[in-house]
């Protein structure tokens, strides 16, 4: 079974309530869930919708066609009915629309009888539970977890009333519930906690805010200090202050806030301080579409900061990937004493999916601090010239007779300002040597599809799920499709793309930006020719159906 429910209406009508209840009930029935959110940047009004897709097989993206529409406004029906499958159903209040083929429910009437108009979503949820043949006890437990006190009582009544007036078409067989359900920002925050983050400093900006919110919710339990600072200029500077003191620290924002961090990014470069920075992309320029998704910041983050210095960019692909790569980012930042940027996007930050439980015992916290035996006698050389460019690092006060100097000016090995030509050249070479060595440690992109594809798709980040389903679908027709999806993207890994690209008849990049920024990286770092591109930049995420459709247009 592969079934998609769309819940549509205005902001403030309780769409998210229905979605949370459905997610929990379906997941606890032992099924895979994928929830996609599409919402406007307003508290009330407008048109929002969410899709809850579930199956007995793993899911990676949302679908264009849906099997049920639960419409809380007439506008929702008009906008989405063209995407309803032939045997699909539209669930509406009987006072709203009178078309014969709709599934009419007395939502408003029942809510008035119970005495609370806000329980309409829960009544509809009860009818959906009945229609799908789900276990009412599991649904009741979901309601009990979500609501408290008097609100709980009326919502339980709403659930039962909705269930009683509903009709049953399917019978969902209960399976063993072995998965978690999580979104990208929750997974990213958990990865940071697992890696030992002790300080998070940031300013709220959609869609990065929930990283700070989640870490804050665990702060007391895990001994973490969370600062909501006045702006992003201060945020990264305060993180650098914390890392200088020896604390694992992190900040995050979206493109506009990240832009304010670029001066401090250069400060991290010359002081050789580790920092983990999240850029949760949304469409620009400026405010752009604040609750939508895009991949328009790739080139910006790669070249962020003035001057030349080593940095790493990791593009996150799934919630599970976000967990493990975030933990890895902290280790790499300390190993190479540099900033590591985690590049995510609104789609990944918000969508919920079932995933196998994360293995926290696989996370290793590696601090890369020097012992006293490794240090030279006399004054401490914070920026000692070494073969790999990585200097001995200790925390201030770690050893009584070792003073840790840092400076934003060019400096000598001790950290004292020095403008000599020889010092400048040697320090630049020292810092950039780390980038050259880091290039040997980057991970190649994920590969899927056939081993030696005729058609090679190349993408990065959260397009992974859509591309996976598209490749699987295309290979049903002709087994000649493969794909690479980049996580580590700067330094840019070239081994796999060169191997597969030289034999492929066509390379096609898939990106959510207007200019083909990944394609430009391929052109810059390889001699391969990209023969086609699928670009989407309207703020809505790609799905597998769209990729298949757009590919067939390219043929």
C-alpha positions in Angstrom: 0.0 0.0 0.0 1.2 3.5 -0.9 -1.3 6.1 0.2 -1.2 9.9 0.3 -3.5 12.1 2.3 -3.5 15.9 1.7 -4.9 18.2 4.4 -5.5 21.8 3.2 -6.8 25.0 4.6 -5.9 28.3 6.1 -3.2 29.0 8.6 -4.7 28.7 12.1 -7.3 26.0 11.2 -5.4 23.1 12.8 -3.9 21.5 9.7 -0.7 20.6 11.7 -2.8 19.0 14.4 -4.3 16.5 12.0 -0.9 15.8 10.5 0.8 15.2 13.9 -2.0 12.8 14.9 -1.8 10.9 11.6 2.0 10.7 11.7 2.0 9.1 15.2 -0.9 6.8 14.5 0.4 5.5 11.2 3.9 5.2 12.3 2.9 3.3 15.5 0.9 1.0 13.2 4.2 -0.1 11.8 4.3 1.8 8.5 6.8 4.2 6.9 5.7 7.8 6.8 6.7 10.8 4.8 5.2 14.2 5.6 5.6 17.3 3.3 4.7 20.8 4.5 3.7 23.7 2.2 2.9 26.8 4.2 2.9 30.6 3.7 4.6 33.1 6.0 1.5 34.2 7.8 -0.1 33.3 11.1 -3.7 33.4 9.9 -5.3 33.0 6.5 -3.8 32.2 3.2 -3.7 28.6 1.8 -1.5 26.0 3.5 -1.4 22.3 2.9 0.5 19.2 4.1 0.8 15.7 2.7 1.0 12.6 4.8 2.2 9.6 2.7 2.6 6.1 4.1 3.5 2.7 2.9 4.8 -0.7 4.0 8.0 0.2 2.1 10.5 3.0 2.8 9.5 6.4 1.5 11.9 9.2 0.4 9.7 12.0 -1.0 6.1 13.2 -1.5 3.9 12.4 -4.5 2.2 14.7 -7.0 -1.1 12.6 -7.0 -3.0 12.1 -3.8 -5.6 9.6 -2.6 -7.5 11.7 -0.1 -8.1 15.4 0.4 -9.3 16.6 3.7 -10.3 20.2 2.9 -11.0 22.8 5.6 -11.7 25.5 3.0 -13.3 25.5 -0.5 -10.1 26.9 -1.9 -8.3 23.7 -0.9 -10.7 21.7 -3.0 -10.3 24.0 -6.0 -6.5 24.0 -5.8 -5.9 20.3 -5.3 -8.7 18.3 -6.8 -6.9 18.1 -10.2 -4.2 16.0 -8.4 -6.7 13.5 -6.9 -6.3 10.0 -8.1 -9.3 8.5 -10.0 -10.4 6.4 -7.1 -9.5 9.1 -4.5 -11.9 10.8 -2.1 -12.5 14.4 -0.9 -13.5 14.8 2.7 -15.4 18.1 3.5 -17.8 19.6 6.0 -21.4 19.1 4.8 -22.0 22.9 5.2 -19.2 23.8 2.8 -19.8 22.0 -0.6 -22.6 19.9 -1.8 -21.1 17.9 -4.7 -22.3 14.4 -4.7 -19.0 12.6 -5.1 -17.6 14.2 -1.9 -17.4 12.5 1.5 -19.6 14.8 3.6 -19.2 15.0 7.4 -21.0 17.1 9.9 -17.8 18.6 11.3 -19.1 22.0 12.4 -22.3 20.6 13.8 -20.5 18.0 15.9 -18.0 20.6 17.1 -20.9 22.9 18.2 -22.6 20.0 20.0 -19.4 19.2 21.9 -19.0 22.9 22.6 -15.6 23.7 21.0 -15.2 24.8 17.4 -11.5 24.2 17.5 -11.9 20.4 17.6 -12.9 20.2 13.9 -9.5 18.8 12.9 -9.7 16.0 15.5 -13.2 15.1 14.3 -11.8 14.8 10.8 -8.9 12.8 12.0 -11.4 10.3 13.6 -13.1 9.9 10.3 -9.8 9.3 8.5 -8.9 6.7 11.1 -12.2 4.9 10.4 -11.8 5.1 6.6 -8.3 3.6 6.6 -9.3 0.9 9.2 -6.6 2.0 11.7 -6.6 1.0 15.3 -8.8 3.5 17.3 -6.8 2.7 20.5 -3.5 3.9 18.8 -5.3 7.0 17.7 -6.6 7.7 21.2 -3.1 7.4 22.6 -1.9 9.9 20.1 -4.6 12.4 21.1 -3.8 11.8 24.8 -0.1 12.7 24.2 -0.9 15.8 22.2 -3.6 17.4 24.5 -3.9 18.1 28.2 -6.7 18.6 30.8 -10.0 19.9 29.5 -8.7 20.2 25.9 -7.9 16.5 26.1 -11.5 15.6 27.0 -13.2 17.5 24.2 -10.6 16.2 21.6 -11.2 12.6 22.7 -14.9 13.2 22.2 -14.2 14.7 18.8 -12.1 11.7 17.8 -14.8 9.2 18.8 -17.6 11.2 17.1 -15.6 11.4 13.9 -14.8 7.7 14.0 -18.5 6.8 14.6 -19.8 8.8 11.7 -17.1 7.6 9.3 -17.1 4.8 6.9 -14.5 2.1 6.6 -12.9 1.3 3.2 -9.5 -0.2 4.1 -8.2 -2.3 6.9 -4.6 -1.4 8.0 -2.8 -4.5 9.2 -0.7 -3.7 12.3 3.0 -4.3 11.9 6.0 -4.0 14.3 6.9 -0.4 14.9 10.7 -0.3 14.7 11.4 3.2 13.4 11.6 6.8 14.7 10.0 9.7 12.9 12.1 12.9 12.6 12.8 15.9 10.5 16.1 17.3 9.3 16.6 20.0 11.9 15.8 17.7 14.8 18.3 15.2 13.4 20.9 17.9 12.9 20.4 19.1 16.5 20.7 15.5 17.8 23.9 15.1 15.9 25.4 18.2 17.5 24.3 17.0 21.0 25.8 13.6 20.3 29.1 15.3 19.3 29.3 17.1 22.6 28.2 20.7 21.7 28.2 22.8 24.8 27.4 26.2 23.3 24.9 27.3 20.7 24.6 30.9 19.8 22.2 32.3 17.2 19.4 34.6 16.1 16.1 33.1 15.0 15.6 32.9 11.2 13.4 30.5 9.3 14.1 27.7 8.6 17.1 27.4 10.9 15.3 28.4 14.1 14.2 24.9 15.1 17.8 23.8 15.4 18.3 26.3 18.2 14.8 25.5 19.7 15.5 21.8 19.8 19.0 22.1 21.4 17.4 24.6 23.9 14.8 22.0 24.8 17.6 19.6 25.8 20.0 22.2 27.2 19.4 21.6 30.9 19.5 17.9 30.5 22.7 17.9 28.5 24.6 20.8 30.1 24.4 23.1 27.1 24.3 26.9 27.1 22.1 28.4 24.4 22.3 32.1 23.6 19.7 34.0 21.5 21.9 36.9 20.5 21.0 40.3 19.0 22.1 39.4 15.4 24.2 37.0 13.4 27.3 39.3 13.4 27.6 38.6 17.1 26.6 35.0 16.9 29.6 33.6 15.0 32.0 35.9 16.9 30.7 34.6 20.2 31.0 31.0 18.9 34.7 31.7 18.0 35.2 33.1 21.5 33.8 29.9 22.9 35.9 27.6 20.6 39.1 29.6 21.6 38.2 28.8 25.2 38.0 25.1 24.3 34.2 24.7 24.1 32.5 22.8 21.3 30.3 25.5 19.8 27.9 26.0 16.9 25.7 28.6 15.2 23.1 28.6 12.5 21.0 30.8 10.3 19.6 31.1 6.8 21.1 32.9 3.8 20.5 36.5 5.0 21.8 35.8 8.5 24.7 33.8 7.1 25.7 36.8 5.0 26.2 38.7 8.2 28.6 36.1 9.4 31.0 36.3 6.5 33.5 38.7 8.2 33.7 36.4 11.2 34.1 33.5 8.8 37.4 35.1 7.8 38.3 35.6 11.4 37.9 31.9 11.9 40.2 31.4 8.9 43.1 33.5 10.1 42.8 32.5 13.8 42.4 28.8 12.8 39.6 28.3 15.2 37.1 25.4 14.7 33.4 26.3 14.2 30.4 24.5 12.9 27.9 26.8 11.1 24.5 25.8 9.7 23.1 27.5 6.6 19.5 26.4 6.2 18.7 27.7 2.7 15.6 29.5 1.6 14.9 31.4 -1.7 16.5 34.8 -2.0 17.5 37.5 -2.8 16.8 39.3 0.5 13.8 38.0 2.3 12.7 36.2 -0.8 10.3 33.3 0.1 10.9 32.9 3.8 9.0 29.6 4.2 10.0 28.0 1.0 13.0 25.9 -0.2 16.0 26.4 -2.6 19.6 25.4 -3.2 20.7 28.9 -4.2 23.5 29.4 -1.6 26.0 26.7 -2.7 28.5 29.0 -4.4 28.0 31.7 -1.7 29.0 29.4 1.2 31.9 27.9 -0.7 33.4 31.4 -1.2 32.1 33.0 2.0 34.6 35.3 3.7 37.2 37.6 2.3 40.6 36.3 1.5 41.7 32.7 1.0 41.5 30.1 3.8 40.4 26.5 4.2 36.9 25.6 5.0 34.6 22.6 4.4 31.0 22.5 3.1 28.8 19.4 3.7 25.4 19.3 2.1 22.9 17.3 4.1 20.7 14.7 2.2 18.3 13.1 4.7 17.6 13.3 8.5 19.8 10.3 9.1 22.6 11.8 7.1 22.1 15.1 9.0 22.6 13.3 12.3 25.9 11.6 11.4 27.4 14.4 9.3 26.8 17.0 12.0 28.7 14.9 14.5 31.4 14.3 11.9 31.6 18.1 11.2 32.6 18.8 14.8 35.5 16.4 14.6 36.7 17.7 11.2 36.5 21.3 12.4 38.8 20.5 15.3 41.1 18.2 13.3 41.8 20.9 10.7 41.2 24.0 12.9 38.7 25.6 10.5 35.1 26.4 9.9 32.8 23.6 8.6 29.5 24.7 7.0 26.5 22.4 7.1 24.4 23.3 4.1 20.7 22.3 4.4 17.5 23.6 2.9 13.9 24.3 4.1 12.5 21.1 2.6 14.9 18.9 4.6 14.5 21.0 7.8 10.7 20.6 7.8 9.7 17.3 6.2 9.1 14.4 8.6 10.1 10.8 7.7 10.5 7.5 9.4 14.0 6.3 9.8 15.8 3.5 11.6 17.0 4.6 15.0 20.2 6.5 15.1 23.2 4.7 16.6 24.6 7.1 19.2 27.3 4.7 20.2 28.9 5.1 16.7 29.6 8.8 17.4 33.2 9.4 18.5 34.2 12.7 20.0 37.7 13.6 18.8 39.2 16.7 20.3 42.7 16.7 18.7 44.3 18.7 21.5 48.0 18.4 22.0 49.6 16.9 25.1 52.4 18.8 26.8 54.9 16.2 25.6 54.1 17.2 22.0 54.9 20.9 22.6 58.3 22.5 22.3 60.1 23.9 25.3 59.7 27.6 25.9 57.0 29.8 24.3 54.1 28.1 22.8 53.9 28.3 19.0 50.2 28.5 18.4 50.8 28.7 14.6 53.8 26.5 14.3 54.8 25.6 10.7 54.1 21.9 10.2 54.2 19.4 7.2 50.4 19.1 7.1 49.6 22.7 8.1 47.9 21.8 11.3 49.6 23.4 14.3 49.6 22.1 17.9 46.4 23.3 19.6 45.8 23.6 23.4 43.1 25.4 25.3 44.0 28.6 27.2 45.0 27.7 30.8 45.5 24.1 29.9 49.2 24.4 30.8 50.3 27.0 33.3 53.4 28.1 31.4 51.8 28.2 27.9 50.1 31.3 26.6 47.6 30.9 23.7 47.7 34.0 21.5 45.4 34.7 18.5 45.2 37.7 16.3 43.1 38.8 13.3 46.2 40.4 11.7 48.7 38.3 9.9 51.0 36.8 12.5 54.1 34.7 13.2 54.2 31.2 14.7 53.6 32.6 18.2 50.6 34.7 17.2 52.3 38.1 17.2 51.5 40.5 14.4 54.1 40.2 11.6 53.8 41.8 8.1 57.1 40.4 6.8 56.9 39.0 3.2 58.4 35.6 4.2 56.0 35.3 7.2 52.9 36.1 5.0 53.9 33.6 2.3 54.7 30.8 4.8 51.5 31.4 6.8 49.3 31.4 3.7 50.9 28.2 2.5 50.6 26.6 5.9 46.9 27.3 6.1 46.1 26.2 2.6 48.1 23.0 3.0 45.3 21.9 5.4 42.8 22.2 2.5 45.0 20.1 0.2 45.2 17.4 2.8 41.5 17.6 3.6 40.7 16.9 -0.1 42.1 13.4 0.4 39.6 12.8 3.3 36.3 14.0 1.7 33.7 11.4 1.1 32.5 10.5 -2.4 28.8 11.1 -3.3 26.2 8.5 -2.7 25.7 6.3 -5.8 22.4 4.7 -6.8 20.9 3.0 -9.8 22.9 0.8 -12.2 26.6 0.5 -11.8 27.6 1.9 -15.2 24.7 4.1 -16.3 24.1 5.5 -19.7 22.3 8.4 -18.1 24.0 9.8 -15.1 22.0 12.2 -12.8 24.1 14.4 -10.5 22.6 16.3 -7.5 23.4 17.4 -4.0 21.5 17.8 -0.7 17.9 17.1 -0.1 17.1 16.3 -3.8 18.4 12.8 -2.8 14.9 11.4 -1.9 13.2 12.6 -5.1 16.1 11.4 -7.3 16.1 8.0 -5.6 12.5 7.4 -6.4 12.9 8.8 -9.9 15.8 6.5 -10.7 14.0 3.5 -9.4 11.0 4.4 -11.6 13.0 5.0 -14.7 14.9 1.8 -14.4 11.6 -0.1 -14.5 11.3 1.0 -18.1 15.0 0.6 -19.1 17.9 -0.3 -16.8 20.3 2.5 -17.8 19.9 5.1 -15.1 22.3 6.0 -12.3 22.8 8.9 -10.0 25.4 10.6 -7.7 24.2 12.8 -4.8 26.8 14.9 -3.1 27.1 15.4 0.6 30.8 16.5 0.9 30.8 19.2 -1.7 33.8 21.4 -0.8 36.5 20.3 -1.4 34.7 18.8 -4.4 35.2 15.0 -4.7 35.9 14.0 -8.3 36.8 10.2 -8.3 33.3 8.7 -8.8 32.0 11.4 -11.1 35.0 11.0 -13.4 34.7 7.2 -13.4 31.0 7.1 -14.2 30.9 10.3 -16.3 33.5 9.2 -18.8 31.3 6.3 -19.9 27.8 7.8 -19.6 26.1 9.0 -22.7 24.7 12.0 -20.9 25.2 13.7 -17.6 22.2 15.6 -16.2 22.4 17.9 -13.2 19.3 18.2 -10.9 19.3 21.4 -8.8 16.9 23.7 -7.0 18.4 27.0 -8.2 18.3 29.1 -11.4 21.9 29.1 -12.5 23.1 25.5 -12.2 25.6 26.0 -9.4 26.5 22.3 -9.1 27.0 22.2 -12.8 29.4 25.0 -12.6 31.4 23.1 -10.0 31.6 20.1 -12.2 32.8 22.3 -15.1 35.4 23.8 -12.8 36.8 20.7 -11.2 36.5 18.1 -14.0 36.7 17.9 -17.8 33.2 16.3 -18.1 30.5 17.9 -20.2 27.1 18.3 -18.6 24.5 17.5 -21.3 21.3 18.5 -19.6 19.9 20.1 -16.5 16.7 19.9 -14.5 16.2 23.1 -12.5 13.4 24.2 -10.2 13.5 27.5 -8.4 9.8 28.4 -7.5 10.4 27.6 -3.9 8.7 24.2 -3.9 10.7 21.0 -3.7 11.2 18.6 -6.5 9.7 15.1 -6.2 10.3 11.9 -8.1 7.3 12.4 -10.4 8.6 15.8 -11.6 12.1 14.5 -12.3 10.7 11.6 -14.4 8.5 14.1 -16.3 11.2 16.6 -16.9 13.7 14.0 -18.0 11.3 12.8 -20.6 11.1 16.3 -21.9 14.8 16.5 -22.3 15.0 13.3 -24.4 
